[in-house]
Amino acid sequence: QVQLVESGGGLVQPGGSLRLSCTASASIRSLNFMGWYRRAPGKQRELVGFVTSGGKQTRADSVRGRFTISRDNSNNTLYLQMNILKPEDTAVYYCAAGKTLNDPTDRTWGQGTQVTVSS
């Protein structure tokens, strides 16, 4: 089973940018679902967005226009480019991968990386 490691989290001011990376221990070419979730303090985990093996991107309404999700199959890495960050984007961000799009039980998870948006 592939292992996922996130990096790139940290503290950023409102309006700033941050890029998260998720590096897999094996090839991601066959993984149709590569995505990002987040869990804010006191809230349930929510899907930020995902990108399919064919490169199609889907994002939550709350981040569309600000966040971009991409994948580099040659380097087995998933990215989350976050721009125009808001305090409400503060959360632990998790990378997830799976072979299927619609089976939530078919997910391998990273350990998470903290993103804090504050002045």
C-alpha positions as CSV (number, residue, x, y, z in Angstrom):
1,Q,0.0,0.0,0.0
2,V,1.3,3.4,-0.9
3,Q,2.4,5.7,1.9
4,L,1.9,9.5,1.7
5,V,3.8,12.2,3.3
6,E,2.7,15.9,3.3
7,S,4.9,18.9,3.6
8,G,4.8,22.6,3.1
9,G,2.4,23.7,5.9
10,G,3.1,26.6,8.2
11,L,2.0,30.1,9.3
12,V,1.0,32.6,6.6
13,Q,-0.7,36.0,6.7
14,P,-4.2,36.5,5.3
15,G,-3.9,37.1,1.6
16,G,-0.7,35.1,1.3
17,S,0.1,31.9,-0.5
18,L,1.4,28.5,0.4
19,R,2.0,25.3,-1.5
20,L,1.6,21.9,0.0
21,S,3.2,18.7,-1.4
22,C,2.2,15.1,-0.9
23,T,4.9,12.6,-1.9
24,A,4.0,9.0,-2.4
25,S,6.2,6.0,-1.7
26,A,5.2,4.3,-4.9
27,S,3.8,5.1,-8.3
28,I,0.6,7.1,-8.4
29,R,-0.2,6.6,-12.1
30,S,-2.9,4.0,-11.4
31,L,-4.5,6.0,-8.6
32,N,-7.5,7.7,-10.0
33,F,-8.2,9.7,-6.9
34,M,-5.5,12.0,-5.5
35,G,-6.9,14.7,-3.2
36,W,-6.8,17.0,-0.3
37,Y,-9.0,17.1,2.8
38,R,-8.8,19.5,5.7
39,R,-10.1,19.5,9.3
40,A,-10.5,22.9,11.0
41,P,-10.6,23.1,14.8
42,G,-14.0,22.0,16.1
43,K,-15.2,21.0,12.6
44,Q,-15.6,17.9,10.6
45,R,-13.2,16.9,7.9
46,E,-14.1,18.3,4.5
47,L,-12.9,17.6,1.0
48,V,-10.9,20.4,-0.4
49,G,-10.6,18.9,-3.9
50,F,-9.0,16.2,-6.0
51,V,-7.5,15.5,-9.3
52,T,-8.1,12.3,-11.3
53,S,-5.4,10.2,-13.1
54,G,-6.6,12.0,-16.3
55,G,-5.9,15.4,-14.8
56,K,-9.5,16.5,-14.2
57,Q,-9.7,18.8,-11.1
58,T,-12.6,19.1,-8.8
59,R,-12.6,21.7,-5.9
60,A,-15.0,22.7,-3.2
61,D,-16.9,25.9,-3.7
62,S,-15.1,27.5,-0.7
63,V,-11.7,27.3,-2.4
64,R,-12.5,27.4,-6.1
65,G,-10.6,30.3,-7.7
66,R,-8.1,30.4,-4.9
67,F,-6.7,26.8,-4.7
68,T,-5.3,24.7,-7.4
69,I,-4.7,20.9,-7.2
70,S,-2.2,19.2,-9.5
71,R,-0.2,16.0,-9.7
72,D,3.1,15.0,-11.1
73,N,3.0,11.4,-11.9
74,S,6.7,11.2,-12.8
75,N,7.6,12.3,-9.3
76,N,4.7,10.6,-7.5
77,T,3.7,13.9,-6.0
78,L,0.4,15.8,-5.4
79,Y,0.3,19.5,-4.9
80,L,-2.1,22.0,-3.4
81,Q,-1.4,25.6,-4.4
82,M,-3.2,27.9,-2.0
83,N,-3.6,31.6,-2.9
84,I,-5.5,34.5,-1.2
85,L,-5.5,32.5,2.0
86,K,-8.1,33.4,4.6
87,P,-8.2,32.8,8.4
88,E,-11.0,30.3,7.8
89,D,-8.6,28.2,5.7
90,T,-6.7,27.4,9.0
91,A,-6.8,23.6,9.4
92,V,-4.8,20.4,9.3
93,Y,-4.6,19.4,5.6
94,Y,-4.5,15.7,4.7
95,C,-3.5,14.1,1.4
96,A,-5.5,11.1,0.3
97,A,-5.2,8.6,-2.5
98,G,-7.3,5.8,-3.9
99,K,-8.0,3.8,-7.0
100,T,-11.7,4.7,-7.1
101,L,-13.3,8.1,-7.1
102,N,-16.5,7.3,-5.3
103,D,-15.6,4.8,-2.6
104,P,-14.7,6.8,0.6
105,T,-13.3,3.6,2.1
106,D,-10.8,3.3,-0.7
107,R,-8.4,5.9,0.7
108,T,-4.8,5.9,2.0
109,W,-4.0,8.9,4.2
110,G,-1.1,11.0,5.0
111,Q,-0.3,12.2,8.5
112,G,-1.4,15.8,7.8
113,T,0.2,19.2,7.9
114,Q,-0.9,22.3,9.8
115,V,-1.8,25.4,7.9
116,T,-2.4,28.5,10.0
117,V,-3.6,31.8,8.4
118,S,-3.2,34.6,10.9
119,S,-1.8,38.1,11.1
